[in-house]
């Protein structure tokens, strides 16, 4: 899918536990869908998704559009 990316989220032990991804729902109106998935239930509610989204570099082509 054009404009789609995934970023792995790792624990301090360097284990991948989830991803942050995005896709353009409607590029002309800058409608972007972002999702966070944490695979292992024992990591849910641990702040990993919040941390991953804060570290996420964003959408590369967005800077060229605004």
C-alpha positions as CSV (number, residue, x, y, z in Angstrom):
1,X,0.0,0.0,0.0
2,X,1.4,3.4,-0.9
3,X,2.3,5.6,2.0
4,X,2.2,2.7,4.5
5,X,5.0,2.1,7.1
6,X,5.6,0.0,10.1
7,X,7.9,0.6,13.0
8,X,8.9,-2.1,15.5
9,X,8.6,-1.5,19.2
10,X,11.3,-3.2,21.4
11,X,11.7,-3.8,25.1
12,X,14.9,-3.1,26.9
13,X,15.8,-6.7,26.2
14,X,15.6,-5.9,22.5
15,X,12.5,-8.1,21.9
16,X,10.0,-6.9,19.4
17,X,6.6,-6.7,21.1
18,X,4.6,-4.6,18.7
19,X,4.4,-2.1,15.9
20,X,3.3,1.4,15.0
21,X,1.9,1.7,11.5
22,X,0.1,4.3,9.4
23,X,-1.7,4.6,6.1
24,X,-3.3,7.5,4.2
25,X,-7.1,7.2,4.3
26,X,-7.4,10.4,2.2
27,X,-4.2,12.1,1.3
28,X,-5.8,15.3,-0.2
29,X,-7.4,16.1,3.2
30,X,-4.4,14.9,5.2
31,X,-6.5,12.2,6.8
32,X,-4.0,9.8,8.2
33,X,-4.8,6.6,10.2
34,X,-2.2,5.5,12.8
35,X,-2.3,2.3,14.7
36,X,-0.4,0.7,17.6
37,X,-0.4,-3.0,18.2
38,X,1.2,-4.7,21.2
39,X,1.3,-8.4,20.5
40,X,1.8,-9.9,24.0
41,X,-0.9,-9.3,26.6
42,X,1.6,-9.2,29.4
43,X,2.9,-5.9,27.9
44,X,-0.5,-4.3,27.6
45,X,-1.1,-1.3,29.9
46,X,2.7,-0.9,30.4
47,X,3.0,2.4,28.5
48,X,4.9,0.7,25.6
49,X,2.4,2.0,23.0
50,X,2.6,5.5,24.3
51,X,6.4,5.4,24.3
52,X,6.5,4.0,20.8
53,X,4.3,6.7,19.4
54,X,6.3,9.4,21.1
55,X,9.5,8.0,19.5
56,X,7.9,7.5,16.1
57,X,9.6,9.6,13.5
58,X,6.3,10.4,11.8
59,X,5.3,10.5,8.2
60,X,8.2,11.3,5.8
61,X,6.1,12.7,3.0
62,X,3.9,14.9,5.3
63,X,6.6,17.6,5.6
64,X,6.6,18.0,1.9
65,X,2.8,18.3,1.8
66,X,2.3,21.0,4.4
